[in-house]
Amino acid sequence: MSLLFADVRGSTTLAEKMSPADFSASLDGFFEISFDAVDSEDGVVDHIVGDGVMAMWVPGFVGPEHPRHALAAGRKLVSRVANLGSSFPVGVGVHTGIGFAGVVGMPGAYDFTVLGDVPNTAARLGSAALGGELAMSDAVVKAAEVDTGSLERRCLDLKGNADPFLAWIERVSSRTSAES
């Protein structure tokens, strides 16, 4: 499976400068862009968490190209936000691997979600990506056959990881996605 986490950078500062109604409307615009980018690549938005989005691509639903779909959605999302001239800088993390996809919970409170190292690592990559960046793991780069020639290699200290994590960083511009 492949997971994408997108997060608005500096949202607390932005919220302080806007009325609650304006901040909510701006977030709604970000969520619309996020849902459209994920949907256009056959993914499913699993959760909205505050000012962030978690999306998943499960091979049983989208086939073996799930890492390519997740990366394409991440690029579209960041590029579309940049095209709006939005004051919401967005960072995205993508990771792929083996994880659990299924129903969790208890009677009366069930949820379909994904669990394990894949969503945890994707979330940490998303948190480490700066505004306008797409952070991806070696697993995604290999599975999606990404040309790393123009990417930055960055050593990240990811929460919960004992060792530094080497990630590939792509700076996404408004021109990166032809479908923006």
C-alpha positions in Angstrom: 0.0 0.0 0.0 1.0 3.6 -0.4 0.1 6.4 2.0 0.2 10.2 1.6 0.1 12.8 4.3 -0.4 16.4 3.5 -0.1 19.2 6.1 -0.5 22.9 6.0 2.7 24.6 7.4 2.3 27.4 9.9 -1.4 27.0 10.3 -1.5 28.4 13.9 0.2 31.6 12.8 -2.2 31.8 9.8 -5.2 31.2 12.0 -4.1 34.1 14.3 -4.1 36.5 11.4 -7.5 35.5 10.0 -11.1 35.4 11.3 -12.3 31.9 12.2 -14.7 32.0 9.2 -11.9 33.0 6.8 -9.5 30.4 8.2 -12.2 27.7 7.9 -13.0 28.8 4.3 -9.3 28.7 3.4 -8.9 25.2 4.9 -12.0 24.1 3.0 -10.2 25.2 -0.2 -7.1 23.2 0.8 -9.3 20.1 1.5 -11.1 20.5 -1.9 -7.7 20.6 -3.7 -6.5 17.6 -1.6 -9.6 15.5 -2.3 -9.5 16.3 -6.0 -5.8 15.5 -6.3 -6.2 12.2 -4.5 -9.4 11.2 -6.3 -7.8 12.0 -9.7 -5.2 9.3 -8.9 -7.7 6.7 -7.7 -6.8 7.2 -4.0 -9.1 7.5 -1.0 -8.9 10.2 1.6 -8.9 8.2 4.9 -8.9 11.1 7.4 -8.8 14.8 7.8 -6.9 15.6 10.9 -6.9 19.3 11.8 -5.2 20.9 8.9 -3.9 17.7 7.4 -5.1 14.9 5.1 -4.2 11.2 5.1 -4.8 9.4 1.8 -4.3 5.8 0.9 -3.8 3.6 -2.2 -4.5 -0.1 -1.5 -3.3 -2.4 -4.2 -6.5 -4.5 -4.1 -8.4 -1.4 -5.1 -6.0 0.4 -7.5 -3.5 -2.2 -8.6 0.3 -2.4 -8.4 0.9 1.2 -9.6 -0.2 2.6 -6.2 3.2 4.2 -5.5 3.0 6.2 -8.8 -0.5 7.2 -8.1 0.4 8.5 -4.6 3.3 10.5 -5.9 1.3 12.0 -8.7 -1.4 13.0 -6.3 1.2 14.6 -4.0 2.6 16.6 -6.8 -0.8 17.7 -8.0 -1.8 18.8 -4.5 1.3 20.9 -3.8 1.3 22.3 -7.3 -2.4 23.3 -7.2 -2.0 25.0 -3.9 1.0 27.0 -5.3 -1.1 27.9 -8.4 -3.7 29.5 -6.2 -1.0 31.8 -4.7 -2.3 30.4 -1.5 -0.8 31.6 1.8 -1.1 27.9 2.9 2.3 26.3 2.3 1.8 22.5 2.1 4.2 19.7 2.8 3.6 16.2 1.6 5.1 12.8 2.6 4.6 9.5 0.7 5.7 6.0 1.7 4.9 2.6 0.5 5.2 -0.9 2.0 3.2 -3.7 3.7 0.6 -2.7 6.2 -2.8 -3.5 7.5 -5.9 -2.2 5.8 -9.2 -3.1 7.4 -11.8 -2.3 10.0 -10.8 -1.4 13.5 -12.8 -0.3 16.5 -15.5 -1.6 18.7 -19.3 -2.1 18.5 -20.8 1.2 17.6 -17.6 2.8 16.5 -15.9 1.2 13.6 -13.6 2.7 11.0 -11.8 1.4 7.9 -8.2 2.5 8.0 -4.6 1.5 7.6 -2.2 0.7 10.4 1.5 -0.1 10.8 4.8 1.4 9.8 3.7 2.6 6.4 1.2 5.2 7.6 3.5 6.1 10.5 6.5 6.7 8.2 4.3 8.6 5.7 3.0 10.8 8.5 6.5 11.6 9.7 7.7 12.4 6.2 4.7 14.7 5.7 5.7 16.5 8.9 9.3 16.8 7.9 8.5 18.2 4.4 8.6 22.0 4.2 6.0 24.0 2.4 6.1 23.2 -1.3 8.0 19.9 -0.8 7.2 16.3 -1.4 9.2 14.0 0.8 9.4 10.4 -0.3 11.0 7.2 1.0 13.5 5.0 -0.8 10.7 2.4 -1.0 8.5 4.8 -3.0 11.4 5.9 -5.2 12.2 2.3 -6.0 8.6 1.1 -6.5 7.7 4.1 -8.7 11.0 4.1 -10.5 11.6 7.8 -9.8 14.5 9.5 -11.4 16.4 11.0 -8.5 18.7 13.2 -10.6 16.9 16.4 -9.6 15.9 15.4 -6.1 17.6 16.4 -2.8 18.8 13.6 -0.5 18.0 14.7 3.1 18.7 13.0 6.4 15.7 13.4 8.7 15.2 12.7 12.3 11.7 11.1 12.3 9.8 10.9 15.5 9.9 7.3 16.8 12.8 6.2 14.6 16.0 5.3 16.4 18.1 6.0 13.4 18.1 9.0 11.0 15.9 8.4 7.9 17.2 9.2 4.5 14.5 10.7 2.3 14.3 12.1 -1.2 12.9 15.6 -1.4 11.2 17.1 -4.5 10.6 20.8 -4.5 7.2 21.1 -6.3 6.5 24.2 -8.2 3.3 25.4 -9.8 4.8 24.2 -13.1 5.5 20.7 -11.9 2.1 19.3 -12.6 0.8 19.8 -16.1 -2.7 19.0 -14.8 -2.7 21.9 -12.3 
